[in-house]
Amino acid sequence: MGEYRIHNANVVIRENITIDQLIDAILENRKYIPGIVVINKIDLADEYTLRNCKEKFPDALLISADKKTHIDELKELLYEKLGFIRIYLKPQGQPPDMKEPLIVRYGSTIGDICDKLHRDFRKRFRYALVWGDSAKHKGQHVGQDHMLYDNDILTIILRK
């Protein structure tokens, strides 16, 4: 550790890592990002090949794009790994549009949504109504700093 200018330190490592990963973390010259392993064309593979893939890559998602096998699982996994959430917009006095969600990053606030929808929405914002996991009750009145969760339904009320 002395050659990395770290003296008199207690180092606590809370997971199994390699020496290379430790050096990379100390030097801060690499960033490890989440990844997924997806194996396509499982409809063309025999049992031996599939079993071999499962042994070599136990966390892999096996799909068939042609036959549409496990495509929904792939979408969910991508949403989760990339940190996306779905927000359904509900115009005032109308039912929510559950067919086309607004896709935003986890941690997005209603102010962020206003910026995405229209440049004037943040200035004209009065309040918002939220249904879903981020709300304490159905149709909760919230401000621009309210953080949204996956599958929330949102109505934005603007000043005229």
N, C-alpha and C positions, 0 to 999 in steps of 0.2 A: 504494500500500500504506500510505502514511502516514496517509491518512484513516481507515484501519481499525486504527490504532495498532500497526502492524507496522513497525519500524525496523531497519535493518541485518540483513536476513534474506536468505538464499539460498533461493529457492523452486524446488523440483524437482517437475515434473509429469510423471508417467510414462504418461499416456494422453492421447488427444485429448479436450479438453473445451471448452465454450463459455465466454465471459466470464461469463455468468449462473451457470453451474455453479461457476466459481471464486469468485465473490462469495458464492454460497450456502454454499460450503464454509468460507470465511473467517468469515462471520457465524454459521454453524452454525444457520441458521433453517429449513433444509429437510433432509430425509433422503431419499435416493434408494434405493428398494427394487427388488429384482429383479422383472421382469415378463415376461409371455409374451403373444404375440399368437396368438389362436386364431380361425380363420375356419370357421364352421359352414355347413351346407347345400351342401357342394360337389357333392352328388349332383344338385342342381337347376341348377347353374351350367354355362354353355357353356364351350368351350375358350378363347375370347377373355377371358372374365371370370376364369377360373382363371389364365391367363397374366398378366393384368394384376395380380391379387392377388399372385402370386409375384414380380413385378417391384417392386411397391410395398412389399411386406413379405417380404423374402427369408428371414427367420428364422421366419415364421409357420408354425403347424401347421394344415394343412387337414384338417378332419374332417367327418363326416356322423354326427350323433347318431342320426338315424333309421335309417340303414343300418349303424350301428356301425363305420364306417370310421375307423381310426386312434385309436380310443378308448383302447386299451392304451398307445399312445405318449403320449397326453394324460395318462393316469394317471402314467406314469413321469416325465414332464416336471414334473408338479405335485409329486410326491414329491421330486424333485431340487431344484426351485426353493424349496420350502417347508422343505427340510432335514429331511424325515421319513425314518425308517428302519423296516424291518419286523423284528420280533423274533418268532420262533416259540417257543412254550412247549412244553416236554416234561416231562410228569409223570414222576416217578422210576419206572423199570421199565416205561415204556410208550413207544410211538412218539410222535414230535412231532406236534402239530396243525399241519399245513402248509396247512390251508384258511383259518384265521382268524388272521392275525398280529396281534400287539400293535403299534400304531403309536405311535412316540415320536420325539422330535426327535433329530437327530444330536448326539452329545456326551453322550447319556444314559448313566448308569452303572447298575449292577445295583441299587444303593441307590435310585435314582430309580424303577426298575421295581418294587421292593419297595413303595415308597410308593404307586404306582398300583394295585397288586394288592390290598393289604390294609393297614390301619393298623398291624397288629401284626407284619408280615413283617420290617421292619427290626430290631425288637427281638429277634425269634426267629431271625434269620439265623445259620446256621452257615457255609455256603459255597455256591458255585454251580458248576455244570459248564457249560462253554461249548463249542460246536462252531461253527466258521465262521472268517471272516477275522480276527476279533479275538483268536482263540485261537492259541497257539503250537503246540498239538497238539490232536487230537480229544479232547473231554471234559476239557479243562483245568480244574483246580480254581482258582477265583478268588475274590476278596473283593468287598465292596460298591463299592469304588472303580474296579473294572474298567469301562472304556468299551466299549460294544457297537457293532458295525458292522451295516450292512444285511444282512439274511438270516441273522443269527446264530440259533442254536438254544440255548435256555437252560433249565436245570433248576435250581431253587432248593431247597436242602436247609435245613430249619428245625429248631430245637430243639423238643422236645415240651413 
